[in-house]
Amino acid sequence: MSIKDQVIAIIAEQAMLEPGDIAMDNTLEDIGIDSLGLVEAIFAIEEGFDINVPFNANDPTASDFDISTIASIVAAVEKLIAEQAA
């Protein structure tokens, strides 16, 4: 399973949707994920990929982790995995 598919599966689980219901240009708001769901998704991503996500739940906009769309979350996770492997 690709990183993209795994991230989408994690986010879909948090949104209680099927992965096929999630589009790369969706925002978390589009699919009904609130701030608590986002924190749970971040934890699940960290666990699933064994990475540390630089995310401040109190101030998500101050984070280097782009949560604006599903595509940006996938790209940020891929970047973190690549950095950790380096």
DSSP file (Angstrom, degrees, kcal/mol; ACC not computed):
  #  RESIDUE AA STRUCTURE BP1 BP2  ACC     N-H-->O    O-->H-N    N-H-->O    O-->H-N    TCO  KAPPA ALPHA  PHI   PSI    X-CA   Y-CA   Z-CA
    1    1 A M              0   0    0      0, 0.0     2,-0.0     0, 0.0     0, 0.0   0.000 360.0 360.0 360.0 134.0    0.0    0.0    0.0
    2    2 A S     >  -     0   0    0      1,-0.1     4,-2.4     4,-0.0     5,-0.2  -0.259 360.0-110.8 -73.4 163.4    1.4    3.4   -0.9
    3    3 A I  H  > S+     0   0    0      1,-0.2     4,-2.8     2,-0.2     5,-0.2   0.930 120.6  53.5 -56.8 -45.8    1.9    6.2    1.6
    4    4 A K  H  > S+     0   0    0      1,-0.2     4,-2.6     2,-0.2    -1,-0.2   0.930 109.5  46.7 -56.3 -48.3   -0.9    8.1   -0.1
    5    5 A D  H  > S+     0   0    0      1,-0.2     4,-2.3     2,-0.2    -1,-0.2   0.886 112.7  49.8 -64.2 -38.5   -3.3    5.1    0.3
    6    6 A Q  H  X S+     0   0    0     -4,-2.4     4,-2.3     2,-0.2    -1,-0.2   0.921 111.5  47.9 -66.4 -43.5   -2.3    4.6    3.9
    7    7 A V  H  X S+     0   0    0     -4,-2.8     4,-2.6     1,-0.2     5,-0.2   0.927 113.0  48.4 -63.0 -44.3   -2.8    8.3    4.8
    8    8 A I  H  X S+     0   0    0     -4,-2.6     4,-3.0    -5,-0.2    -1,-0.2   0.902 110.0  52.3 -62.9 -40.3   -6.2    8.3    3.0
    9    9 A A  H  X S+     0   0    0     -4,-2.3     4,-2.1     2,-0.2    -1,-0.2   0.913 110.9  47.4 -61.8 -42.4   -7.2    5.1    4.8
   10   10 A I  H  X S+     0   0    0     -4,-2.3     4,-1.9     2,-0.2    -2,-0.2   0.932 115.3  44.7 -63.6 -46.5   -6.3    6.7    8.2
   11   11 A I  H  X S+     0   0    0     -4,-2.6     4,-2.1     1,-0.2    -2,-0.2   0.897 111.5  53.2 -66.8 -39.7   -8.2    9.9    7.4
   12   12 A A  H  X>S+     0   0    0     -4,-3.0     5,-2.6     1,-0.2     4,-0.8   0.902 107.2  52.5 -60.6 -41.0  -11.2    8.0    6.0
   13   13 A E  H ><5S+     0   0    0     -4,-2.1     3,-0.7     1,-0.2    -1,-0.2   0.917 109.8  48.2 -62.2 -42.4  -11.4    6.0    9.3
   14   14 A Q  H 3<5S+     0   0    0     -4,-1.9    -1,-0.2     1,-0.2    -2,-0.2   0.857 115.4  44.7 -64.6 -34.8  -11.4    9.2   11.3
   15   15 A A  H 3<5S-     0   0    0     -4,-2.1    -1,-0.2    -5,-0.1    -2,-0.2   0.508 109.5-124.3 -86.9  -4.5  -14.1   10.7    9.0
   16   16 A M  T <<5S+     0   0    0     -4,-0.8     2,-0.3    -3,-0.7    -3,-0.2   0.918  71.4 122.2  57.1  45.5  -16.1    7.4    9.1
   17   17 A L  S   <S-     0   0    0     -5,-2.6    -1,-0.2    -6,-0.1    -2,-0.1  -0.799  70.6 -99.0-125.3 168.2  -16.0    7.3    5.3
   18   18 A E    >   -     0   0    0     -2,-0.3     3,-2.3     1,-0.1     4,-0.3  -0.691  35.1-118.6 -83.2 145.3  -14.8    4.9    2.7
   19   19 A P  G >  S+     0   0    0      0, 0.0     3,-1.6     0, 0.0    -1,-0.1   0.845 114.9  61.5 -52.9 -33.8  -11.3    5.8    1.3
   20   20 A G  G 3  S+     0   0    0      1,-0.3   -12,-0.0     3,-0.0     0, 0.0   0.663  94.2  63.3 -67.4 -15.2  -13.0    6.0   -2.1
   21   21 A D  G <  S+     0   0    0     -3,-2.3     2,-0.5     2,-0.0    -1,-0.3   0.500  88.3  86.7 -85.2  -4.1  -15.2    8.8   -0.8
   22   22 A I    <   -     0   0    0     -3,-1.6     2,-0.3    -4,-0.3   -10,-0.0  -0.859  62.1-160.4-106.0 126.3  -12.2   11.1   -0.2
   23   23 A A    >   -     0   0    0     -2,-0.5     3,-1.8     4,-0.1    47,-0.3  -0.757  27.2-121.5-101.7 150.1  -10.7   13.3   -2.9
   24   24 A M  T 3  S+     0   0    0     -2,-0.3    47,-2.6     1,-0.3    48,-0.3   0.774 113.2  52.1 -61.4 -26.5   -7.2   14.7   -2.9
   25   25 A D  T 3  S+     0   0    0     45,-0.2    -1,-0.3    44,-0.1     2,-0.1   0.425  84.8 114.5 -93.1   3.5   -8.6   18.3   -3.0
   26   26 A N    <   -     0   0    0     -3,-1.8    44,-2.2    43,-0.1    45,-0.2  -0.399  59.7-139.6 -65.5 146.9  -10.9   17.8   -0.1
   27   27 A T     >  -     0   0    0     42,-0.2     4,-1.2    43,-0.1    42,-0.2  -0.647  27.2-109.3 -94.4 166.1  -10.3   19.8    3.0
   28   28 A L  T  4>S+     0   0    0     39,-0.5     5,-2.8    -2,-0.2     3,-0.3   0.878 123.0  55.1 -61.9 -35.9  -10.7   18.1    6.4
   29   29 A E  T >45S+     0   0    0      1,-0.2     3,-1.3     3,-0.2    -1,-0.2   0.888 100.0  60.3 -62.4 -39.6  -13.8   20.3    6.9
   30   30 A D  T 345S+     0   0    0      1,-0.3    -1,-0.2     2,-0.1    -2,-0.2   0.860 110.5  40.5 -55.3 -37.5  -15.2   19.0    3.6
   31   31 A I  T 3<5S-     0   0    0     -4,-1.2    -1,-0.3    -3,-0.3    -2,-0.2   0.314 121.1-104.2-101.6   9.4  -15.2   15.4    5.0
   32   32 A G  T < 5 +     0   0    0     -3,-1.3     2,-0.6    -4,-0.3    -3,-0.2   0.736  65.9 149.0  83.7  24.0  -16.4   16.4    8.5
   33   33 A I      < -     0   0    0     -5,-2.8    -1,-0.2    -6,-0.1    -2,-0.1  -0.825  26.0-166.2 -93.6 121.2  -13.2   16.1   10.5
   34   34 A D     >  -     0   0    0     -2,-0.6     4,-2.4     1,-0.0     5,-0.2  -0.231  42.4 -82.4 -92.4-172.8  -13.1   18.5   13.4
   35   35 A S  H  > S+     0   0    0      1,-0.2     4,-2.2     2,-0.2     5,-0.1   0.874 130.5  49.4 -63.8 -37.5  -10.1   19.5   15.5
   36   36 A L  H  > S+     0   0    0      2,-0.2     4,-2.4     1,-0.2    -1,-0.2   0.925 111.4  49.4 -66.3 -43.4  -10.4   16.5   17.7
   37   37 A G  H  > S+     0   0    0      1,-0.2     4,-2.4     2,-0.2    -2,-0.2   0.870 109.4  53.4 -61.3 -36.7  -10.6   14.2   14.7
   38   38 A L  H  X S+     0   0    0     -4,-2.4     4,-2.7     2,-0.2    -1,-0.2   0.931 108.3  48.5 -64.1 -45.8   -7.6   15.9   13.2
   39   39 A V  H  X S+     0   0    0     -4,-2.2     4,-2.4     1,-0.2    -2,-0.2   0.920 112.6  48.9 -61.1 -43.2   -5.5   15.3   16.4
   40   40 A E  H  X S+     0   0    0     -4,-2.4     4,-2.3     1,-0.2    -1,-0.2   0.896 111.3  50.0 -63.3 -39.5   -6.6   11.6   16.3
   41   41 A A  H  X S+     0   0    0     -4,-2.4     4,-2.5     2,-0.2    -2,-0.2   0.903 109.4  51.4 -65.2 -40.9   -5.7   11.4   12.6
   42   42 A I  H  X S+     0   0    0     -4,-2.7     4,-2.8     2,-0.2    -2,-0.2   0.931 110.8  48.4 -61.3 -45.5   -2.2   12.9   13.3
   43   43 A F  H  X S+     0   0    0     -4,-2.4     4,-2.6     1,-0.2    -1,-0.2   0.921 112.1  49.0 -60.1 -43.3   -1.6   10.4   16.1
   44   44 A A  H  X S+     0   0    0     -4,-2.3     4,-2.9     2,-0.2    -1,-0.2   0.880 111.4  49.5 -65.4 -37.8   -2.7    7.6   13.8
   45   45 A I  H  X S+     0   0    0     -4,-2.5     4,-2.1     2,-0.2     6,-0.2   0.928 110.9  49.9 -65.6 -45.1   -0.4    8.8   11.1
   46   46 A E  H  X>S+     0   0    0     -4,-2.8     5,-1.4     1,-0.2     4,-1.2   0.930 116.2  42.4 -58.8 -45.4    2.5    9.1   13.5
   47   47 A E  H  <5S+     0   0    0     -4,-2.6     3,-0.2     1,-0.2    -2,-0.2   0.925 113.7  51.2 -66.3 -45.4    1.9    5.5   14.7
   48   48 A G  H  <5S+     0   0    0     -4,-2.9    -1,-0.2     1,-0.2    -2,-0.2   0.814 124.6  26.6 -64.8 -32.0    1.3    4.1   11.3
   49   49 A F  H  <5S-     0   0    0     -4,-2.1    -1,-0.2    -5,-0.2    -2,-0.2   0.419 100.8-123.9-112.0  -1.0    4.5    5.5    9.8
   50   50 A D  T  <5 +     0   0    0     -4,-1.2     2,-0.3    -5,-0.2    -3,-0.2   0.943  68.2 127.9  53.7  52.1    6.6    5.7   12.9
   51   51 A I      < -     0   0    0     -5,-1.4     2,-0.6    -6,-0.2    -1,-0.2  -0.862  61.9-121.0-128.7 164.2    7.3    9.4   12.4
   52   52 A N        -     0   0    0     -2,-0.3    -9,-0.1    28,-0.1    -5,-0.0  -0.950  24.6-148.9-107.9 118.7    6.9   12.6   14.5
   53   53 A V        -     0   0    0     -2,-0.6     2,-2.1   -11,-0.1    -7,-0.0  -0.761  12.9-134.5 -89.4 123.2    4.6   15.1   12.9
   54   54 A P        +     0   0    0      0, 0.0    11,-0.8     0, 0.0    10,-0.7  -0.515  54.6 144.5 -76.5  82.3    5.5   18.7   13.7
   55   55 A F        -     0   0    0     -2,-2.1     2,-0.7     8,-0.1     3,-0.1  -0.980  42.2-157.4-130.8 129.1    2.0   19.7   14.6
   56   56 A N    >   -     0   0    0     -2,-0.4     3,-1.0     3,-0.3     6,-0.2  -0.897   4.5-165.8-105.9 105.3    0.7   22.1   17.2
   57   57 A A  T 3  S+     0   0    0     -2,-0.7    -1,-0.1     1,-0.3   -18,-0.1   0.783  89.4  55.2 -62.1 -26.7   -2.9   21.2   18.0
   58   58 A N  T 3  S+     0   0    0      1,-0.3    -1,-0.3    -3,-0.1    -2,-0.0   0.756 126.3  18.4 -78.1 -23.5   -3.4   24.5   19.8
   59   59 A D    X   +     0   0    0     -3,-1.0     3,-2.0     1,-0.1    -3,-0.3  -0.535  67.0 173.5-146.8  74.3   -2.3   26.5   16.7
   60   60 A P  G >  S+     0   0    0      0, 0.0     3,-1.2     0, 0.0     7,-0.2   0.789  79.7  60.2 -57.0 -29.7   -2.5   24.4   13.5
   61   61 A T  G 3  S+     0   0    0      1,-0.3    -2,-0.0     5,-0.1     5,-0.0   0.709  97.8  59.4 -72.8 -17.8   -1.6   27.3   11.3
   62   62 A A  G <  S+     0   0    0     -3,-2.0    -1,-0.3    -6,-0.2     2,-0.2   0.434  89.5 101.1 -87.1   1.3    1.7   27.8   13.1
   63   63 A S  S <  S-     0   0    0     -3,-1.2    -8,-0.1    -4,-0.3     0, 0.0  -0.497  72.7-138.7 -88.8 154.1    2.8   24.3   12.1
   64   64 A D  S    S+     0   0    0    -10,-0.7     2,-0.8    -2,-0.2    -9,-0.1   0.513  84.8  94.7 -80.9  -5.1    5.1   23.2    9.3
   65   65 A F  S    S-     0   0    0    -11,-0.8     2,-0.6    -5,-0.1    -2,-0.2  -0.791  76.2-141.0 -94.1 110.2    2.6   20.4    8.7
   66   66 A D        +     0   0    0     -2,-0.8    10,-0.3     6,-0.3     3,-0.2  -0.590  29.4 168.5 -79.2 114.5    0.2   21.6    5.9
   67   67 A I        +     0   0    0     -2,-0.6   -39,-0.5    -7,-0.2    -1,-0.1   0.097  42.5 111.1-109.2  20.6   -3.3   20.4    6.7
   68   68 A S  S    S+     0   0    0    -41,-0.1     2,-0.3     1,-0.1   -40,-0.2   0.867  87.6   1.1 -68.4 -35.7   -5.1   22.5    4.1
   69   69 A T  S  > S-     0   0    0     -3,-0.2     4,-1.9   -42,-0.2   -42,-0.2  -0.922  74.5-105.4-142.7 168.6   -6.1   19.6    1.8
   70   70 A I  H  > S+     0   0    0    -44,-2.2     4,-2.6   -47,-0.3     5,-0.2   0.916 121.5  54.1 -60.8 -42.2   -5.8   15.8    1.7
   71   71 A A  H  > S+     0   0    0    -47,-2.6     4,-2.5   -45,-0.2    -1,-0.2   0.892 107.3  49.7 -60.1 -40.1   -3.1   16.2   -0.9
   72   72 A S  H  > S+     0   0    0    -48,-0.3     4,-2.3     2,-0.2    -6,-0.3   0.866 110.1  50.6 -69.4 -34.7   -1.1   18.5    1.2
   73   73 A I  H  X S+     0   0    0     -4,-1.9     4,-2.4     2,-0.2    -2,-0.2   0.936 111.2  48.3 -65.8 -45.8   -1.3   16.1    4.2
   74   74 A V  H  X S+     0   0    0     -4,-2.6     4,-2.7     1,-0.2    -2,-0.2   0.934 112.8  48.6 -58.6 -46.5   -0.1   13.2    2.0
   75   75 A A  H  X S+     0   0    0     -4,-2.5     4,-2.2     1,-0.2    -1,-0.2   0.896 111.1  50.3 -62.0 -40.7    2.8   15.4    0.6
   76   76 A A  H  X S+     0   0    0     -4,-2.3     4,-2.3   -10,-0.3    -1,-0.2   0.895 111.4  47.9 -66.2 -39.9    3.8   16.4    4.2
   77   77 A V  H  X S+     0   0    0     -4,-2.4     4,-2.5     2,-0.2     5,-0.2   0.926 111.1  50.9 -66.0 -44.0    3.8   12.8    5.4
   78   78 A E  H  X S+     0   0    0     -4,-2.7     4,-2.3     1,-0.2    -2,-0.2   0.902 110.8  49.7 -59.2 -40.4    5.8   11.7    2.4
   79   79 A K  H  X S+     0   0    0     -4,-2.2     4,-2.6     2,-0.2    -1,-0.2   0.914 110.3  49.4 -65.0 -43.9    8.3   14.5    3.1
   80   80 A L  H  X S+     0   0    0     -4,-2.3     4,-2.2     1,-0.2    -2,-0.2   0.903 111.7  48.9 -62.7 -40.9    8.6   13.5    6.8
   81   81 A I  H  X S+     0   0    0     -4,-2.5     4,-1.9     2,-0.2    -1,-0.2   0.911 112.2  48.4 -65.1 -42.5    9.2    9.8    5.8
   82   82 A A  H  X S+     0   0    0     -4,-2.3     4,-1.2    -5,-0.2    -2,-0.2   0.904 111.9  49.3 -64.4 -41.3   11.9   10.8    3.3
   83   83 A E  H  < S+     0   0    0     -4,-2.6     3,-0.2     1,-0.2    -2,-0.2   0.889 110.8  50.1 -64.7 -39.3   13.6   13.1    5.8
   84   84 A Q  H  < S+     0   0    0     -4,-2.2    -1,-0.2     1,-0.2    -2,-0.2   0.858 109.8  51.1 -68.4 -34.1   13.6   10.4    8.4
   85   85 A A  H  <        0   0    0     -4,-1.9    -1,-0.2     1,-0.2    -2,-0.2   0.742 360.0 360.0 -74.2 -22.7   15.1    7.9    5.9
   86   86 A A     <        0   0    0     -4,-1.2    -1,-0.2    -3,-0.2    -2,-0.2   0.484 360.0 360.0 -71.4 360.0   17.9   10.3    5.0
